[in-house]
Amino acid sequence: MAKQIGIDLGTSNTMIFVKDKGIVLRAPSVVSIDRATHEVIASGLTAKRMIGKTPGNIRALRPLKDGVITDLEVTSLMLHDFFERLDLTSFFNRPSALVCIPYGVTEVERRAVEDATFEAGARNVGLIDEPIAAAVGAGIQVSKARGAMLIDLGGGVSETAVISLGGVVQSNSLRTAGDEIDLAIINHLKQYRNVLIGEISAEMLKKKIGTAVAGIDRGSAQVCGRDLRTGLATTIEVTTDEVRAAISDPLSEIVSMVKMTLESTPPELSADIFDFGIVMVGGGALLPGIDQAIHDRTGIRVIVPKRPKDCVCVGLGRMIQSTGGDFSEFIRYKVK
């Protein structure tokens, strides 16, 4: 019997859910490829550690940007390597895959996700809007006649969606998310400290000492980089306040997007959201103080689930495992 899987294909990380097994893979969306043979050398965390360190015959690539596929062939190679690692494909048995996509993507971008998943070895491919999957994973009853607002802070895109009666009533998306926050840290240290650091070092600073609001002190951390005045390697100490100042602009853009969505929401749904609160998922929800920053600007309480990064993949899993067909209206599979 063909395996049923759910794929949260994110800009920064990919998660795979297998029916009756749960989440079986959490890996960075990175793959390293031999330039000459186009064979996969490594994928996931091993490939991510190669970024910026590869020799001329190897490329370490992130095939997704801003929530969509930028390199179809590399994406399919990465997914195929994940499938092989999990023993999901064989000559006679190929999985049925449900893949989430950002709400409002173009038909070309939708087809790219389908093609990459088919090329990776899937037999059937179904697409589901990411806000719906995230809401299901967060425990929101999406089919109810009640407004619920969701914020999904990913690596490549930030999305807000107001959901009611199983559909998205109002939404906004912003290509300012985790990657842009990392870039803001890089640019800040380059401008004010004359030190150039890499993406992985910037991500480490964000996770280790980053905060969205003043008053949360997470100490300091050392980071290695290149002194732009001498050209030599150097180590500097970076404080929580410095990181907060560096990421204030992208965070302000995200909060403004949340306010814009609320201002465009029908009044009856706005009342529901005020009563229930805003649910925030995605890796960005783990940034200390981000819920408080949104609450301060909107006056609405913000709820962060226990594992916000897993919500989309858990939602896919609940849809796959629904025995009563509760989510059949959301899923349409294509066969190849």
Rosetta blueprint (number, residue, H / E / L):
1 M L
2 A L
3 K L
4 Q E
5 I E
6 G E
7 I E
8 D E
9 L E
10 G L
11 T L
12 S L
13 N E
14 T E
15 M E
16 I E
17 F E
18 V E
19 K L
20 D L
21 K L
22 G E
23 I E
24 V E
25 L E
26 R E
27 A E
28 P E
29 S L
30 V L
31 V E
32 S E
33 I E
34 D E
35 R L
36 A L
37 T L
38 H L
39 E L
40 V E
41 I E
42 A E
43 S E
44 G L
45 L H
46 T H
47 A H
48 K H
49 R L
50 M L
51 I L
52 G L
53 K L
54 T L
55 P L
56 G L
57 N L
58 I E
59 R E
60 A E
61 L E
62 R L
63 P L
64 L E
65 K E
66 D L
67 G L
68 V E
69 I E
70 T L
71 D L
72 L H
73 E H
74 V H
75 T H
76 S H
77 L H
78 M H
79 L H
80 H H
81 D H
82 F H
83 F H
84 E H
85 R H
86 L L
87 D L
88 L L
89 T L
90 S L
91 F L
92 F L
93 N L
94 R L
95 P L
96 S E
97 A E
98 L E
99 V E
100 C E
101 I E
102 P L
103 Y L
104 G L
105 V L
106 T L
107 E H
108 V H
109 E H
110 R H
111 R H
112 A H
113 V H
114 E H
115 D H
116 A H
117 T H
118 F H
119 E H
120 A H
121 G L
122 A L
123 R L
124 N E
125 V E
126 G E
127 L E
128 I E
129 D E
130 E H
131 P H
132 I H
133 A H
134 A H
135 A H
136 V H
137 G H
138 A L
139 G L
140 I L
141 Q L
142 V L
143 S L
144 K L
145 A L
146 R L
147 G L
148 A E
149 M E
150 L E
151 I E
152 D E
153 L E
154 G L
155 G L
156 G L
157 V L
158 S E
159 E E
160 T E
161 A E
162 V E
163 I E
164 S E
165 L L
166 G L
167 G E
168 V E
169 V E
170 Q E
171 S E
172 N E
173 S E
174 L E
175 R L
176 T L
177 A L
178 G H
179 D H
180 E H
181 I H
182 D H
183 L H
184 A H
185 I H
186 I H
187 N H
188 H H
189 L H
190 K H
191 Q H
192 Y H
193 R L
194 N L
195 V E
196 L E
197 I L
198 G L
199 E H
200 I H
201 S H
202 A H
203 E H
204 M H
205 L H
206 K H
207 K H
208 K H
209 I H
210 G L
211 T L
212 A L
213 V L
214 A L
215 G L
216 I L
217 D L
218 R L
219 G L
220 S E
221 A E
222 Q E
223 V E
224 C E
225 G E
226 R E
227 D E
228 L L
229 R L
230 T L
231 G L
232 L L
233 A E
234 T E
235 T E
236 I E
237 E E
238 V E
239 T E
240 T H
241 D H
242 E H
243 V H
244 R H
245 A H
246 A H
247 I H
248 S H
249 D H
250 P H
251 L H
252 S H
253 E H
254 I H
255 V H
256 S H
257 M H
258 V H
259 K H
260 M H
261 T H
262 L H
263 E H
264 S L
265 T L
266 P L
267 P H
268 E H
269 L H
270 S H
271 A H
272 D H
273 I H
274 F H
275 D H
276 F H
277 G L
278 I E
279 V E
280 M E
281 V E
282 G L
283 G H
284 G H
285 A H
286 L H
287 L L
288 P L
289 G L
290 I H
291 D H
292 Q H
293 A H
294 I H
295 H H
296 D H
297 R H
298 T H
299 G L
300 I L
301 R L
302 V E
303 I E
304 V L
305 P L
306 K L
307 R L
308 P H
309 K H
310 D H
311 C H
312 V H
313 C H
314 V H
315 G H
316 L H
317 G H
318 R H
319 M H
320 I H
321 Q H
322 S L
323 T L
324 G L
325 G L
326 D L
327 F L
328 S H
329 E H
330 F H
331 I L
332 R L
333 Y E
334 K E
335 V E
336 K L
